[in-house]
Amino acid sequence: MREPDRPGTGDPGPGRRLGVDVGSVRVGVAVSDPAPFLATPLVTLSRDESWDSDLDRLTELVTEYEVVEVVVGLPRTLSGQHGKAASIASSYARKLARRVRPVPVRLSDERFTTVAANRMLMERGMRGEKRRTVVDQAAAVEILQAWLDARQGLRETREHLTPPEAPQS
């Protein structure tokens, strides 16, 4: 099983990113601004293992939003192991990568994103079916925002460590 990717490795530069939270019933999708600094919820898709209509729609979104990178959450166990959910997410990412090539599809460690998303929605007073319909989007936002923040932190560190160019004489 593939390990999670690290932000900054093979970074495509500025442009929109999609964050994807793969569940057994639904797929949450988030999109970033072009800078990219901020992730926002986009849509919740129904999983369609028979016809792959969810993958078709994701492929359309990559084109529609001119996405330069897709980040799929990789749900690992607390000990960092890969369980059934991680296998499903990895397989889904591979299928998506074949469809959106040459746009890179990355895997990002997403422990606790659905828990954090559920907690945030409950704190905002969202209950029951309404919460279930948006929790996957909120988890996708958590996945993508963590990726963007790590990417930005890495860029700032590199800029800080790069010595300034000597003045031209």
C-alpha contacts under 8 A as a table, 3 or more apart, distances in Angstrom:
res1	aa1	res2	aa2	distance
1	M	82	H	7.63
1	M	87	S	7.35
1	M	90	S	7.62
2	R	90	S	7.35
3	E	107	L	7.57
4	P	74	L	6.90
4	P	106	R	7.49
4	P	107	L	4.85
4	P	108	S	4.97
4	P	109	D	5.71
5	D	9	T	7.70
5	D	106	R	5.90
5	D	107	L	5.37
5	D	108	S	5.86
6	R	9	T	6.00
6	R	108	S	7.39
7	P	11	D	7.17
7	P	147	W	6.24
7	P	148	L	7.74
7	P	150	A	6.28
7	P	151	R	4.95
7	P	154	L	7.78
8	G	11	D	4.78
8	G	151	R	5.58
8	G	154	L	6.90
8	G	155	R	7.63
12	P	15	G	7.89
12	P	68	V	6.42
12	P	69	E	7.16
14	P	34	P	6.29
14	P	35	A	5.62
14	P	36	P	6.24
14	P	68	V	7.96
15	G	33	D	7.42
15	G	34	P	4.30
15	G	35	A	6.07
15	G	36	P	6.14
15	G	66	E	7.63
15	G	67	V	6.49
15	G	68	V	5.70
16	R	31	V	6.78
16	R	32	S	5.21
16	R	33	D	5.58
16	R	34	P	4.48
16	R	35	A	7.26
16	R	36	P	6.13
16	R	65	Y	6.98
16	R	66	E	6.72
16	R	67	V	4.81
16	R	68	V	5.92
16	R	69	E	7.19
17	R	31	V	5.69
17	R	32	S	5.26
17	R	33	D	7.70
17	R	34	P	7.83
17	R	36	P	7.39
17	R	67	V	5.31
17	R	68	V	5.99
17	R	69	E	4.99
17	R	70	V	5.58
17	R	71	V	7.29
17	R	144	L	7.76
18	L	29	V	6.75
18	L	30	A	5.58
18	L	31	V	4.55
18	L	32	S	6.54
18	L	62	V	7.53
18	L	67	V	6.77
18	L	69	E	6.66
18	L	70	V	4.77
18	L	71	V	6.09
18	L	144	L	7.08
19	G	28	G	8.00
19	G	29	V	5.60
19	G	30	A	4.88
19	G	31	V	6.18
19	G	70	V	6.04
19	G	71	V	4.80
19	G	72	V	5.92
19	G	73	G	7.59
19	G	140	A	5.16
19	G	141	V	6.53
19	G	143	I	6.23
19	G	144	L	4.70
20	V	27	V	6.79
20	V	28	G	5.70
20	V	29	V	4.79
20	V	30	A	6.59
20	V	70	V	7.45
20	V	71	V	6.10
20	V	72	V	4.66
20	V	73	G	6.20
20	V	140	A	5.14
20	V	143	I	7.51
20	V	144	L	7.75
21	D	27	V	5.55
21	D	28	G	4.90
21	D	29	V	6.51
21	D	72	V	6.19
21	D	73	G	5.43
21	D	136	D	6.21
21	D	137	Q	7.40
21	D	139	A	6.25
21	D	140	A	4.86
21	D	143	I	7.48
22	V	26	R	6.74
22	V	27	V	4.71
22	V	28	G	6.64
22	V	72	V	7.45
22	V	73	G	7.05
22	V	88	I	7.93
22	V	89	A	5.96
22	V	92	Y	7.71
23	G	26	R	5.15
23	G	27	V	5.60
23	G	28	G	7.93
23	G	47	R	7.60
23	G	85	A	7.91
23	G	136	D	7.76
24	S	47	R	6.80
25	V	46	S	6.16
25	V	47	R	5.24
26	R	44	T	6.56
26	R	45	L	5.58
26	R	46	S	4.52
26	R	47	R	4.99
26	R	136	D	7.01
27	V	44	T	5.61
27	V	45	L	4.99
27	V	46	S	6.19
27	V	47	R	6.21
27	V	54	D	7.71
27	V	136	D	6.31
27	V	137	Q	7.73
28	G	42	L	7.95
28	G	43	V	6.24
28	G	44	T	4.55
28	G	45	L	6.40
28	G	134	V	7.73
28	G	135	V	7.65
28	G	136	D	4.14
28	G	137	Q	4.11
28	G	138	A	7.38
28	G	139	A	6.96
28	G	140	A	5.48
29	V	41	P	6.42
29	V	42	L	5.50
29	V	43	V	5.29
29	V	44	T	6.03
29	V	45	L	7.75
29	V	136	D	7.36
29	V	137	Q	5.29
29	V	140	A	5.41
29	V	141	V	7.48
30	A	39	A	6.29
30	A	40	T	5.43
30	A	41	P	4.33
30	A	42	L	4.76
30	A	43	V	6.96
30	A	137	Q	6.13
30	A	138	A	7.82
30	A	140	A	5.32
30	A	141	V	5.23
30	A	144	L	7.05
31	V	39	A	5.48
31	V	40	T	5.54
31	V	41	P	6.47
31	V	42	L	6.12
31	V	141	V	7.66
31	V	144	L	7.75
32	S	35	A	7.96
32	S	36	P	5.82
32	S	37	F	6.82
32	S	38	L	5.35
32	S	39	A	4.26
32	S	40	T	6.18
32	S	144	L	7.70
33	D	36	P	5.07
33	D	37	F	6.43
33	D	38	L	5.83
33	D	39	A	6.81
34	P	37	F	7.80
36	P	148	L	6.97
37	F	145	Q	7.82
37	F	148	L	6.17
37	F	149	D	7.42
37	F	152	Q	7.87
38	L	145	Q	6.54
38	L	148	L	7.51
39	A	141	V	5.54
39	A	144	L	6.12
39	A	145	Q	5.36
40	T	141	V	5.86
41	P	137	Q	5.28
41	P	138	A	6.31
41	P	140	A	7.26
41	P	141	V	5.90
42	L	137	Q	6.77
43	V	137	Q	6.29
44	T	133	T	7.08
44	T	134	V	6.85
44	T	136	D	6.57
44	T	137	Q	5.92
45	L	54	D	6.01
46	S	54	D	6.44
47	R	52	D	7.58
47	R	53	S	7.83
47	R	54	D	5.86
48	D	51	W	5.78
48	D	52	D	4.98
48	D	53	S	5.85
48	D	54	D	5.91
49	E	52	D	5.44
52	D	55	L	5.24
52	D	56	D	6.36
53	S	56	D	4.81
53	S	57	R	6.19
54	D	57	R	5.13
54	D	58	L	6.22
55	L	58	L	4.98
55	L	59	T	6.09
55	L	95	K	7.94
55	L	96	L	6.36
56	D	59	T	5.14
56	D	60	E	6.35
57	R	60	E	4.96
57	R	61	L	6.20
58	L	61	L	4.95
58	L	62	V	6.25
58	L	96	L	7.90
59	T	62	V	5.19
59	T	63	T	6.60
59	T	96	L	7.44
59	T	99	R	6.55
59	T	100	V	6.02
60	E	63	T	5.25
60	E	64	E	5.95
61	L	64	E	4.84
61	L	65	Y	5.83
61	L	66	E	7.97
61	L	67	V	7.89
62	V	65	Y	5.59
62	V	66	E	5.77
62	V	67	V	4.92
62	V	68	V	7.96
62	V	100	V	7.25
63	T	66	E	4.99
63	T	67	V	6.58
64	E	67	V	7.86
67	V	70	V	7.30
67	V	103	V	7.46
68	V	103	V	5.68
68	V	104	P	7.26
69	E	103	V	5.67
69	E	104	P	5.21
69	E	105	V	6.09
69	E	106	R	7.51
70	V	103	V	7.35
70	V	104	P	6.29
70	V	105	V	4.66
70	V	106	R	6.07
71	V	105	V	5.88
71	V	106	R	4.78
71	V	107	L	5.80
71	V	108	S	6.45
71	V	143	I	7.59
71	V	144	L	6.54
71	V	147	W	7.75
72	V	89	A	7.28
72	V	93	A	6.49
72	V	105	V	7.09
72	V	106	R	6.01
72	V	107	L	4.94
72	V	108	S	6.08
72	V	143	I	7.69
73	G	89	A	7.04
73	G	107	L	5.80
73	G	108	S	4.96
73	G	109	D	6.00
73	G	110	E	5.18
73	G	140	A	7.60
73	G	143	I	6.11
74	L	85	A	7.92
74	L	86	A	5.43
74	L	89	A	5.96
74	L	90	S	7.04
74	L	107	L	5.76
74	L	108	S	5.42
74	L	109	D	4.91
74	L	110	E	5.44
74	L	111	R	7.74
75	P	82	H	7.54
75	P	83	G	7.97
75	P	85	A	6.20
75	P	86	A	5.11
75	P	89	A	7.55
75	P	109	D	6.23
75	P	110	E	5.15
75	P	111	R	5.48
76	R	79	S	7.75
76	R	80	G	5.39
76	R	81	Q	5.54
76	R	82	H	5.11
76	R	83	G	6.55
76	R	85	A	7.72
76	R	86	A	6.00
76	R	109	D	6.78
76	R	110	E	7.07
76	R	111	R	5.97
77	T	80	G	5.07
77	T	81	Q	5.18
77	T	82	H	6.36
77	T	83	G	6.81
77	T	111	R	7.10
78	L	81	Q	7.36
78	L	111	R	7.26
82	H	85	A	7.69
82	H	86	A	5.39
82	H	87	S	6.96
83	G	86	A	5.34
83	G	87	S	6.43
84	K	87	S	5.09
84	K	88	I	6.29
85	A	88	I	5.08
85	A	89	A	6.21
86	A	89	A	5.05
86	A	90	S	6.04
87	S	90	S	5.14
87	S	91	S	6.12
88	I	91	S	5.21
88	I	92	Y	6.09
89	A	92	Y	5.01
89	A	93	A	6.07
90	S	93	A	5.06
90	S	94	R	6.26
90	S	107	L	7.51
91	S	94	R	5.15
91	S	95	K	6.34
92	Y	95	K	5.18
92	Y	96	L	6.15
93	A	96	L	5.04
93	A	97	A	5.96
93	A	105	V	6.59
93	A	106	R	7.67
93	A	107	L	7.48
94	R	97	A	5.04
94	R	98	R	6.40
94	R	105	V	7.94
95	K	98	R	5.38
95	K	99	R	6.67
96	L	99	R	5.15
96	L	100	V	6.27
96	L	105	V	7.46
97	A	100	V	5.32
97	A	101	R	5.74
97	A	103	V	7.42
97	A	104	P	6.77
97	A	105	V	5.53
98	R	101	R	5.66
100	V	103	V	5.62
100	V	104	P	7.81
101	R	104	P	6.76
108	S	143	I	7.20
108	S	147	W	7.30
110	E	113	T	5.66
110	E	143	I	6.13
112	F	115	V	5.01
112	F	116	A	5.94
113	T	116	A	5.06
113	T	117	A	5.99
113	T	139	A	5.22
113	T	140	A	7.96
113	T	142	E	5.92
113	T	143	I	6.70
114	T	117	A	4.95
114	T	118	N	5.99
114	T	135	V	7.01
114	T	136	D	7.15
114	T	138	A	7.71
114	T	139	A	5.04
115	V	118	N	5.18
115	V	119	R	6.17
116	A	119	R	5.14
116	A	120	M	6.15
116	A	139	A	7.58
117	A	120	M	5.17
117	A	121	L	6.20
117	A	135	V	6.01
117	A	136	D	7.97
117	A	138	A	5.38
117	A	139	A	5.34
117	A	142	E	7.30
118	N	121	L	5.19
118	N	122	M	6.09
118	N	131	R	7.65
118	N	135	V	6.10
119	R	122	M	5.13
119	R	123	E	6.12
120	M	123	E	5.13
120	M	124	R	6.37
121	L	124	R	5.06
121	L	125	G	6.51
121	L	126	M	5.41
121	L	127	R	7.82
121	L	131	R	6.74
121	L	135	V	7.46
122	M	125	G	5.03
122	M	126	M	5.17
122	M	127	R	6.41
122	M	131	R	7.88
123	E	126	M	7.42
126	M	130	K	6.75
126	M	131	R	5.54
127	R	130	K	6.20
127	R	131	R	5.32
128	G	131	R	5.52
128	G	132	R	6.47
129	E	132	R	5.01
129	E	133	T	6.30
130	K	133	T	5.34
130	K	134	V	6.79
131	R	134	V	5.42
131	R	135	V	5.76
132	R	135	V	5.38
132	R	136	D	7.51
133	T	136	D	7.10
134	V	137	Q	5.22
134	V	138	A	6.27
135	V	138	A	4.93
135	V	139	A	6.07
136	D	139	A	4.99
136	D	140	A	6.14
137	Q	140	A	4.97
137	Q	141	V	6.24
138	A	141	V	5.00
138	A	142	E	6.34
139	A	142	E	4.97
139	A	143	I	6.25
140	A	143	I	5.05
140	A	144	L	6.10
141	V	144	L	5.18
141	V	145	Q	5.78
142	E	145	Q	5.24
142	E	146	A	6.05
143	I	146	A	5.42
143	I	147	W	6.38
144	L	147	W	5.03
144	L	148	L	6.14
145	Q	148	L	5.00
145	Q	149	D	5.99
146	A	149	D	5.13
146	A	150	A	6.09
147	W	150	A	5.21
147	W	151	R	6.03
148	L	151	R	4.99
148	L	152	Q	6.06
149	D	152	Q	5.10
149	D	153	G	6.07
150	A	153	G	5.04
150	A	154	L	6.12
151	R	154	L	5.17
151	R	155	R	6.25
152	Q	155	R	5.04
152	Q	156	E	6.17
153	G	156	E	5.16
153	G	157	T	6.14
154	L	157	T	5.08
154	L	158	R	6.17
155	R	158	R	5.13
155	R	159	E	6.15
156	E	159	E	5.06
156	E	160	H	6.07
157	T	160	H	5.06
157	T	161	L	6.16
158	R	161	L	5.12
158	R	162	T	6.02
159	E	162	T	5.24
160	H	163	P	7.72
